[in-house]
Amino acid sequence: MELLVRFLVGGTVVSFFAIVGDALKPKSLAGLLGAAPSVALATLSLNVLEKGRVYAAMEAESMVLGAIAFLVYACIVSTVLIRGKVPVLAATAFLLPVWVGAALGLRFLVHG
């Protein structure tokens, strides 16, 4: 039953975000908008049903903090790649601790 709910919720949301993403420029946003929100919404829906609203709220908060941390990471990686002649794989791999550090720092700021 859980897989069916994930499939239905995820598929519906992926389709919606793919339509929205297709209308935006550049077209590469369609894939980004299609994947993450649908997985997150399907997971949160199942968590509400199985573990309750409080647990789902904690999960949602973690997703938001992780997304903010990813934005910080992506901005730094973009800056490094634009300014230097650093290979993409090296820059993204070397800067992964920035993402983890930002996520942990945000969690510490929110929860003390």
PyRosetta script that sets phi, psi and omega in degrees:
from pyrosetta import init, pose_from_sequence

init()
pose = pose_from_sequence("MELLVRFLVGGTVVSFFAIVGDALKPKSLAGLLGAAPSVALATLSLNVLEKGRVYAAMEAESMVLGAIAFLVYACIVSTVLIRGKVPVLAATAFLLPVWVGAALGLRFLVHG")
pose.set_psi(1, -40.2)
pose.set_omega(1, -180.0)
pose.set_phi(2, -61.0)
pose.set_psi(2, -42.8)
pose.set_omega(2, 179.5)
pose.set_phi(3, -64.1)
pose.set_psi(3, -37.5)
pose.set_omega(3, 178.7)
pose.set_phi(4, -64.7)
pose.set_psi(4, -43.3)
pose.set_omega(4, 178.7)
pose.set_phi(5, -63.6)
pose.set_psi(5, -44.8)
pose.set_omega(5, 178.1)
pose.set_phi(6, -59.1)
pose.set_psi(6, -43.6)
pose.set_omega(6, -178.4)
pose.set_phi(7, -63.0)
pose.set_psi(7, -47.6)
pose.set_omega(7, -177.3)
pose.set_phi(8, -67.8)
pose.set_psi(8, -48.7)
pose.set_omega(8, -179.6)
pose.set_phi(9, -65.8)
pose.set_psi(9, -48.3)
pose.set_omega(9, -179.3)
pose.set_phi(10, -60.9)
pose.set_psi(10, -45.5)
pose.set_omega(10, -179.6)
pose.set_phi(11, -63.0)
pose.set_psi(11, -41.7)
pose.set_omega(11, 179.4)
pose.set_phi(12, -64.7)
pose.set_psi(12, -45.8)
pose.set_omega(12, -177.5)
pose.set_phi(13, -70.6)
pose.set_psi(13, -38.7)
pose.set_omega(13, 176.7)
pose.set_phi(14, -58.8)
pose.set_psi(14, -45.1)
pose.set_omega(14, 179.8)
pose.set_phi(15, -61.2)
pose.set_psi(15, -44.1)
pose.set_omega(15, 179.4)
pose.set_phi(16, -61.1)
pose.set_psi(16, -50.2)
pose.set_omega(16, -177.9)
pose.set_phi(17, -69.3)
pose.set_psi(17, -29.4)
pose.set_omega(17, 176.1)
pose.set_phi(18, -65.5)
pose.set_psi(18, -39.0)
pose.set_omega(18, 177.3)
pose.set_phi(19, -65.3)
pose.set_psi(19, -44.0)
pose.set_omega(19, 177.9)
pose.set_phi(20, -63.5)
pose.set_psi(20, -47.0)
pose.set_omega(20, -179.0)
pose.set_phi(21, -63.8)
pose.set_psi(21, -33.5)
pose.set_omega(21, 179.6)
pose.set_phi(22, -66.2)
pose.set_psi(22, -28.7)
pose.set_omega(22, 180.0)
pose.set_phi(23, -78.4)
pose.set_psi(23, -16.1)
pose.set_omega(23, -177.5)
pose.set_phi(24, -91.5)
pose.set_psi(24, 163.5)
pose.set_omega(24, 174.0)
pose.set_phi(25, -117.9)
pose.set_psi(25, 140.1)
pose.set_omega(25, -6.9)
pose.set_phi(26, -74.6)
pose.set_psi(26, 163.9)
pose.set_omega(26, -176.3)
pose.set_phi(27, -66.6)
pose.set_psi(27, -16.1)
pose.set_omega(27, 179.6)
pose.set_phi(28, -65.4)
pose.set_psi(28, -18.3)
pose.set_omega(28, 177.3)
pose.set_phi(29, -67.4)
pose.set_psi(29, -23.8)
pose.set_omega(29, -178.5)
pose.set_phi(30, -59.7)
pose.set_psi(30, -44.1)
pose.set_omega(30, 179.2)
pose.set_phi(31, -66.4)
pose.set_psi(31, -42.8)
pose.set_omega(31, 179.5)
pose.set_phi(32, -63.8)
pose.set_psi(32, -44.7)
pose.set_omega(32, -179.4)
pose.set_phi(33, -71.5)
pose.set_psi(33, -24.3)
pose.set_omega(33, -177.7)
pose.set_phi(34, -78.5)
pose.set_psi(34, -34.2)
pose.set_omega(34, -170.9)
pose.set_phi(35, -85.9)
pose.set_psi(35, -64.0)
pose.set_omega(35, -170.1)
pose.set_phi(36, -60.4)
pose.set_psi(36, -49.9)
pose.set_omega(36, -178.3)
pose.set_phi(37, -62.3)
pose.set_psi(37, -35.9)
pose.set_omega(37, -177.9)
pose.set_phi(38, -69.2)
pose.set_psi(38, -40.9)
pose.set_omega(38, 178.1)
pose.set_phi(39, -65.7)
pose.set_psi(39, -42.8)
pose.set_omega(39, -179.4)
pose.set_phi(40, -63.2)
pose.set_psi(40, -45.9)
pose.set_omega(40, -178.6)
pose.set_phi(41, -66.9)
pose.set_psi(41, -38.2)
pose.set_omega(41, 177.5)
pose.set_phi(42, -64.5)
pose.set_psi(42, -43.5)
pose.set_omega(42, 179.1)
pose.set_phi(43, -63.3)
pose.set_psi(43, -45.5)
pose.set_omega(43, 179.9)
pose.set_phi(44, -64.7)
pose.set_psi(44, -39.1)
pose.set_omega(44, 178.0)
pose.set_phi(45, -60.7)
pose.set_psi(45, -46.0)
pose.set_omega(45, 179.3)
pose.set_phi(46, -66.2)
pose.set_psi(46, -37.8)
pose.set_omega(46, 179.1)
pose.set_phi(47, -65.7)
pose.set_psi(47, -37.4)
pose.set_omega(47, 176.9)
pose.set_phi(48, -62.6)
pose.set_psi(48, -44.2)
pose.set_omega(48, -178.3)
pose.set_phi(49, -69.0)
pose.set_psi(49, -39.5)
pose.set_omega(49, -173.0)
pose.set_phi(50, -93.6)
pose.set_psi(50, -38.1)
pose.set_omega(50, -171.9)
pose.set_phi(51, -119.5)
pose.set_psi(51, -4.2)
pose.set_omega(51, 175.8)
pose.set_phi(52, 99.4)
pose.set_psi(52, 167.0)
pose.set_omega(52, -176.2)
pose.set_phi(53, -69.7)
pose.set_psi(53, -34.4)
pose.set_omega(53, -178.5)
pose.set_phi(54, -64.7)
pose.set_psi(54, -45.8)
pose.set_omega(54, 178.9)
pose.set_phi(55, -63.2)
pose.set_psi(55, -43.1)
pose.set_omega(55, 179.4)
pose.set_phi(56, -64.0)
pose.set_psi(56, -35.8)
pose.set_omega(56, 177.5)
pose.set_phi(57, -64.8)
pose.set_psi(57, -40.0)
pose.set_omega(57, 177.0)
pose.set_phi(58, -64.3)
pose.set_psi(58, -40.7)
pose.set_omega(58, 177.7)
pose.set_phi(59, -63.2)
pose.set_psi(59, -42.7)
pose.set_omega(59, 179.9)
pose.set_phi(60, -63.8)
pose.set_psi(60, -41.3)
pose.set_omega(60, 177.7)
pose.set_phi(61, -61.8)
pose.set_psi(61, -42.0)
pose.set_omega(61, 178.1)
pose.set_phi(62, -62.8)
pose.set_psi(62, -39.3)
pose.set_omega(62, 178.4)
pose.set_phi(63, -64.2)
pose.set_psi(63, -41.3)
pose.set_omega(63, 179.8)
pose.set_phi(64, -65.5)
pose.set_psi(64, -45.7)
pose.set_omega(64, 179.1)
pose.set_phi(65, -63.0)
pose.set_psi(65, -40.5)
pose.set_omega(65, 177.5)
pose.set_phi(66, -64.1)
pose.set_psi(66, -37.3)
pose.set_omega(66, 178.7)
pose.set_phi(67, -67.7)
pose.set_psi(67, -40.7)
pose.set_omega(67, 177.0)
pose.set_phi(68, -64.1)
pose.set_psi(68, -42.9)
pose.set_omega(68, 178.2)
pose.set_phi(69, -62.7)
pose.set_psi(69, -39.1)
pose.set_omega(69, 177.5)
pose.set_phi(70, -64.6)
pose.set_psi(70, -38.1)
pose.set_omega(70, 177.5)
pose.set_phi(71, -60.3)
pose.set_psi(71, -43.8)
pose.set_omega(71, 177.0)
pose.set_phi(72, -59.3)
pose.set_psi(72, -48.7)
pose.set_omega(72, 179.4)
pose.set_phi(73, -58.8)
pose.set_psi(73, -47.2)
pose.set_omega(73, -177.9)
pose.set_phi(74, -64.2)
pose.set_psi(74, -37.8)
pose.set_omega(74, 178.1)
pose.set_phi(75, -65.2)
pose.set_psi(75, -42.3)
pose.set_omega(75, 180.0)
pose.set_phi(76, -67.9)
pose.set_psi(76, -44.7)
pose.set_omega(76, 178.5)
pose.set_phi(77, -60.8)
pose.set_psi(77, -44.0)
pose.set_omega(77, 179.4)
pose.set_phi(78, -60.6)
pose.set_psi(78, -43.6)
pose.set_omega(78, 179.5)
pose.set_phi(79, -62.0)
pose.set_psi(79, -45.0)
pose.set_omega(79, 179.5)
pose.set_phi(80, -62.4)
pose.set_psi(80, -43.1)
pose.set_omega(80, -177.7)
pose.set_phi(81, -70.0)
pose.set_psi(81, -34.6)
pose.set_omega(81, 180.0)
pose.set_phi(82, -73.0)
pose.set_psi(82, -39.8)
pose.set_omega(82, -173.7)
pose.set_phi(83, -84.4)
pose.set_psi(83, -24.8)
pose.set_omega(83, -174.4)
pose.set_phi(84, -125.2)
pose.set_psi(84, 177.6)
pose.set_omega(84, 177.6)
pose.set_phi(85, -105.2)
pose.set_psi(85, 53.1)
pose.set_omega(85, -179.1)
pose.set_phi(86, -94.5)
pose.set_psi(86, 133.5)
pose.set_omega(86, 176.2)
pose.set_phi(87, -61.2)
pose.set_psi(87, 145.5)
pose.set_omega(87, -176.0)
pose.set_phi(88, -58.6)
pose.set_psi(88, -47.9)
pose.set_omega(88, -178.2)
pose.set_phi(89, -61.0)
pose.set_psi(89, -41.4)
pose.set_omega(89, 179.6)
pose.set_phi(90, -64.9)
pose.set_psi(90, -45.1)
pose.set_omega(90, -178.8)
pose.set_phi(91, -64.1)
pose.set_psi(91, -46.7)
pose.set_omega(91, -177.3)
pose.set_phi(92, -68.0)
pose.set_psi(92, -40.5)
pose.set_omega(92, -179.3)
pose.set_phi(93, -70.4)
pose.set_psi(93, -43.6)
pose.set_omega(93, -177.5)
pose.set_phi(94, -65.7)
pose.set_psi(94, -31.8)
pose.set_omega(94, -176.5)
pose.set_phi(95, -93.6)
pose.set_psi(95, 1.6)
pose.set_omega(95, 176.9)
pose.set_phi(96, -54.7)
pose.set_psi(96, -37.7)
pose.set_omega(96, 176.3)
pose.set_phi(97, -59.5)
pose.set_psi(97, -23.1)
pose.set_omega(97, 176.0)
pose.set_phi(98, -63.3)
pose.set_psi(98, -43.0)
pose.set_omega(98, 179.2)
pose.set_phi(99, -62.7)
pose.set_psi(99, -47.6)
pose.set_omega(99, 179.6)
pose.set_phi(100, -63.3)
pose.set_psi(100, -44.5)
pose.set_omega(100, 179.7)
pose.set_phi(101, -63.0)
pose.set_psi(101, -40.8)
pose.set_omega(101, 178.7)
pose.set_phi(102, -65.6)
pose.set_psi(102, -41.5)
pose.set_omega(102, 179.9)
pose.set_phi(103, -64.4)
pose.set_psi(103, -45.4)
pose.set_omega(103, 179.2)
pose.set_phi(104, -66.5)
pose.set_psi(104, -38.3)
pose.set_omega(104, 177.2)
pose.set_phi(105, -63.7)
pose.set_psi(105, -42.2)
pose.set_omega(105, 178.5)
pose.set_phi(106, -65.5)
pose.set_psi(106, -40.1)
pose.set_omega(106, 178.4)
pose.set_phi(107, -62.4)
pose.set_psi(107, -40.6)
pose.set_omega(107, 178.7)
pose.set_phi(108, -65.5)
pose.set_psi(108, -40.7)
pose.set_omega(108, 179.0)
pose.set_phi(109, -64.4)
pose.set_psi(109, -38.7)
pose.set_omega(109, -177.8)
pose.set_phi(110, -76.0)
pose.set_psi(110, -41.3)
pose.set_omega(110, -173.5)
pose.set_phi(111, -108.8)
pose.set_psi(111, -3.3)
pose.set_omega(111, 176.2)
pose.set_phi(112, 74.3)
pose.dump_pdb("model.pdb")
